Amino acid sequence: MTPQASRPLRTADVARESGYSVQQVRDLERLGVIPPAARSVNGYRSYGSEHVRALRAYRGLAAAAGPVAARGLLVEALTGSLADAAAAIGAVHVRLAADRDEALRAQAALLAIQDEPLDVGGGGTPARGTPEAATPGDRARAGAADPTADVLTITQLAAALGVRTSTLRFWEQEGLVLPERVTSLRARQYGPAAVREARIVTALRGSGYGIPAVRDVVTGLRRLPGADEGVVRARQLLDRRLDQIANRTVALLRAGADLADLLDPPNS
């Protein structure tokens, strides 16, 4: 329902129209999210339809970019030019698109991992996805610099995954990737199972997941050696992330419509 511009609105009216509480309306006014309300002779706040539009725009922006970023965006929109406001909204769309692309790349990587049987027997014909059986492109994806090697050094694995060796050491400290130490110098060596874990960790971390969520996936993978449980759980996480990004994008579209009405009213 669109509030009528012909009559002033009380704080309770604005709260009802926008879905916020009376106290939230006052707090958001204090933070500059909505323009200052006019004051009547008796000191009561008097709002208009532009305040409702601003609150609706803030709700969508908060869902898309977070409350702190939304406050900054709306304050900038109210105090800057129309071009600046449009550019700021466009930047949020770009970030959401980048987040979606990252999640889709991670999802594709996990699909490739799931299609590669893990050879844990140590003999016989190497499974596809291990250094011996892979094509040159597969070896680069799996992390093998030497096509005759069964294991990778930390330098080889870091180069194949596109991460720093210090990142792999940090993941080891957090229990995400567990190399073997079999040389006299106790150097790290990564077999097929560790490479598989490292690839899953790389996919999830690259898509923005924190250490606890990634650790939960890796723990599930280790509980059933050779099974796809860890990959399946990782894919479920990415599916949820893609759903979240879609919801944020829809919220941003709604916020953009409300913001356009606020900055450039249809009847202006």
C-alpha positions in Angstrom: 0.0 0.0 0.0 1.4 3.4 -0.9 1.1 6.1 1.8 -0.9 9.1 0.8 1.3 12.1 0.3 -1.6 14.6 1.1 -1.6 14.0 4.8 1.2 14.0 7.3 2.1 10.6 8.9 2.8 9.9 12.5 5.7 7.8 13.6 3.2 4.9 14.2 1.9 5.3 10.6 5.4 5.2 9.1 6.2 2.1 11.3 3.1 0.3 10.0 3.8 1.2 6.4 7.5 0.3 6.4 7.3 -2.8 8.7 9.6 -1.3 11.3 8.9 -0.6 14.9 8.3 2.9 16.2 11.7 2.9 18.0 13.5 1.6 14.9 12.0 4.4 12.8 13.3 6.9 15.3 16.7 5.2 15.4 17.0 5.2 11.7 16.1 8.8 11.5 18.8 9.6 14.0 21.3 7.6 11.9 20.4 9.6 8.8 18.8 6.7 6.9 15.6 8.8 6.4 15.4 12.5 6.1 14.7 14.4 9.4 11.0 14.6 10.2 9.2 17.9 10.4 8.1 19.0 13.9 4.7 20.3 14.7 4.1 23.2 17.1 3.6 20.6 19.9 6.9 18.9 19.1 5.5 15.7 17.5 7.2 14.3 14.4 5.5 14.6 11.1 6.5 12.3 8.2 5.6 12.0 4.6 5.6 9.3 1.9 9.3 9.9 1.2 10.2 8.6 4.6 8.3 5.4 4.0 10.1 5.0 0.6 13.4 5.5 2.3 12.7 2.9 4.9 11.6 0.4 2.3 14.7 1.1 0.3 16.8 0.6 3.4 15.2 -2.7 4.1 16.1 -4.0 0.7 19.6 -2.6 0.8 20.2 -4.1 4.2 19.1 -7.5 2.9 21.4 -7.2 -0.1 24.5 -5.6 1.4 24.2 -5.7 5.2 22.9 -3.0 7.6 26.1 -1.0 7.9 26.7 -0.8 4.2 23.0 0.0 3.6 23.1 2.9 6.0 26.1 4.3 4.1 24.5 3.8 0.7 21.2 5.5 1.7 22.9 8.4 3.4 25.0 8.9 0.3 22.0 8.7 -1.9 20.1 11.3 0.1 22.9 13.7 0.2 24.6 13.1 -3.2 23.5 13.2 -6.8 21.3 10.9 -8.7 24.3 9.7 -10.7 26.2 8.9 -7.5 23.3 6.9 -6.1 22.9 4.9 -9.3 26.6 4.2 -9.4 26.5 3.0 -5.7 23.6 0.6 -6.4 25.4 -0.6 -9.6 28.5 -1.4 -7.5 26.4 -3.7 -5.2 25.0 -5.5 -8.2 28.6 -6.0 -9.5 29.7 -7.5 -6.1 26.7 -9.8 -6.0 27.5 -11.0 -9.6 31.1 -11.6 -8.6 30.0 -13.6 -5.5 27.7 -15.7 -7.8 30.5 -16.3 -10.3 32.9 -17.5 -7.5 30.2 -19.9 -6.1 29.6 -21.3 -9.6 33.3 -21.8 -10.2 33.6 -23.6 -6.8 30.6 -25.7 -7.7 32.1 -26.7 -11.0 35.4 -27.6 -9.3 33.5 -29.8 -6.8 31.7 -31.6 -9.7 35.0 -32.3 -11.2 36.4 -33.7 -7.9 33.3 -35.8 -7.4 33.8 -37.4 -10.8 37.3 -38.5 -10.0 37.5 -41.9 -8.1 40.0 -41.7 -5.3 42.7 -44.5 -5.4 43.4 -45.3 -1.8 44.8 -48.8 -2.4 48.3 -47.7 -3.3 48.7 -50.0 -6.3 47.3 -51.2 -9.6 46.1 -49.0 -12.4 45.9 -45.4 -11.1 42.5 -43.9 -10.8 41.5 -41.0 -13.0 42.4 -37.7 -11.3 45.7 -39.1 -9.8 49.0 -37.9 -11.2 49.8 -41.1 -13.2 46.5 -41.3 -15.0 45.7 -37.7 -15.6 46.1 -35.7 -18.8 48.3 -32.6 -18.6 45.3 -30.5 -17.9 44.0 -32.9 -15.3 47.4 -33.0 -13.6 47.4 -29.2 -13.3 43.9 -29.3 -11.8 44.8 -32.1 -9.4 48.0 -30.4 -8.4 50.7 -32.7 -9.9 53.8 -31.0 -11.2 55.5 -34.4 -11.9 53.4 -36.9 -13.9 55.4 -39.8 -12.4 55.0 -38.8 -8.7 52.5 -40.3 -6.3 52.7 -37.4 -3.9 53.2 -33.6 -4.1 55.4 -31.3 -2.1 53.9 -28.2 -0.5 55.4 -26.1 -3.2 53.9 -28.2 -6.0 50.4 -28.3 -4.4 50.4 -24.5 -3.7 51.3 -23.8 -7.3 48.6 -26.1 -8.7 45.9 -24.6 -6.4 47.0 -21.0 -6.9 47.6 -20.4 -3.1 50.6 -19.6 -1.0 52.5 -22.2 0.8 51.8 -20.3 4.0 48.1 -20.8 3.3 48.5 -24.6 3.1 50.4 -24.4 6.4 47.6 -22.4 8.0 45.1 -24.9 6.7 47.2 -27.7 8.3 47.2 -25.9 11.6 43.4 -25.6 11.4 43.0 -29.3 10.5 41.7 -28.7 7.0 44.4 -30.4 5.0 46.7 -33.1 6.6 49.9 -33.9 4.7 52.2 -36.8 5.5 55.7 -36.3 6.9 57.8 -39.2 5.7 61.1 -37.7 4.8 64.1 -37.5 7.1 63.6 -33.8 7.2 59.9 -34.2 8.1 59.0 -32.4 4.9 55.3 -32.2 4.0 54.1 -34.6 1.3 50.5 -34.7 -0.1 49.0 -37.9 -1.4 45.8 -38.2 -3.4 43.5 -38.0 -0.4 45.2 -34.8 0.9 45.2 -33.3 -2.6 41.5 -34.0 -2.8 40.9 -32.3 0.5 43.0 -29.4 -0.5 40.9 -28.9 -3.6 37.7 -29.0 -1.7 39.0 -26.5 0.9 40.2 -24.2 -1.9 36.8 -24.3 -3.6 34.9 -23.4 -0.4 37.4 -20.8 0.9 37.4 -19.2 -2.5 33.6 -18.9 -2.3 33.7 -17.1 1.0 33.1 -19.9 3.6 34.8 -19.6 7.0 37.1 -22.1 8.6 34.4 -23.8 10.9 32.1 -24.5 7.9 35.0 -25.9 5.8 36.3 -28.0 8.7 32.8 -29.6 9.1 32.9 -30.6 5.4 36.4 -32.0 5.6 35.5 -33.9 8.8 32.6 -35.6 7.0 34.9 -36.5 4.1 37.4 -38.2 6.4 34.7 -40.1 8.3 34.0 -42.2 5.2 37.3 -42.6 3.3 36.8 -42.9 -0.4 33.2 -41.8 -0.2 31.7 -38.6 -1.7 30.0 -37.4 1.5 32.4 -34.4 1.9 32.0 -33.3 -1.7 28.2 -33.7 -1.5 28.1 -31.6 1.7 30.3 -29.0 0.1 28.0 -28.8 -2.9 25.0 -28.4 -0.5 26.8 -25.4 1.1 27.4 -23.8 -2.3 23.8 -24.4 -3.3 22.6 -22.6 -0.2 25.1 -19.8 -0.9 23.7 -19.4 -4.5 20.2 -19.2 -3.0 21.3 -16.5 -0.6 22.9 -14.5 -3.4 19.7 -14.8 -5.4 17.6 -13.6 -2.5 20.0 -10.7 -2.0 19.8 -9.8 -5.6 16.0 -9.7 -5.6 16.1 -7.6 -2.4 18.5 -5.2 -4.2 16.1 -4.9 -7.2 13.3 -4.0 -4.9 15.5 -1.5 -3.0 16.4 0.1 -6.4 12.8 0.6 -7.3 12.1 2.2 -3.9 15.2 4.3 -4.1 14.3 5.5 -7.7 10.9 6.6 -6.4 12.5 8.4 -3.5 15.1 10.2 -5.6 13.1 10.8 -8.7 9.4 10.5 -7.8 7.1 9.5 -10.7 5.0 12.7 -10.5 7.9 15.0 -10.1 
